[in-house]
Amino acid sequence: QCQDEGQNPNRAPSTPRIAVVGQAVRSVAFSGVEVTLGRDPEAQLVQAICWSTGSNHSTEARAFESRFARGGQTAEVTLTWNTTGQKTVYCKTRDESRALSGSARATVTVEAPNRSPGSPRITVEGTATSGEPFEFSVRLGTDPDRDQVQALCWSSGSNHSTSANGVVSALVNSGSTASVSLTWRSAG
């Protein structure tokens, strides 16, 4: 390799540091990969180059590239995975002359998205009296993720007339029954 006398070869920047904030959800863009950019010995601007097998940036050749910034600054990296599990993220720092640092790695947990429970069924026995609390049963829908569930109930003309101020039952197991009480101001 030849070089002009008096010029120094471009040296690689230092390896970045990766922090993972939160957990990713399958098929949803995840911006919780924070990369502290390595520093460049010639004080060039640098960028993060990051990838993870199974993501939309699955190889170094198809890596996510951040904007150029000064070494030591933080770059936010966005990746999306199509499968769940523990995923390894690899990042390097690249300077403006394209010199690359060594790789840093971190693990991201990718979870399945939370799915909505089935619709509840309301069972009413008796007649409500205006101005008196009236209790009824709500059989909560089955949650496909087996999460605990709760009822949110409201009725026009009652003390909980909109979903914004609805009464919320205690958390119960999916498919269980919860009791809820509303008070109507007038008959109707």
Secondary structure, 3 states (H helix, E strand, C coil): CCCCCCCCCCCCCCCCEEEECCCEECCCCEEEEEEECCCCCCCCCEEEEEECCCECCCCHHHCEECCCECCCCEEEEEECECCCEEEEEEEEEEECCCCECCCEEEEEEEECCCCCCCCCEEECCCCCCCCCEEEEEEECCCCCCCCCECCEECCCCECCCCHHHCEECCCECCCCEEEEEEEECCCC
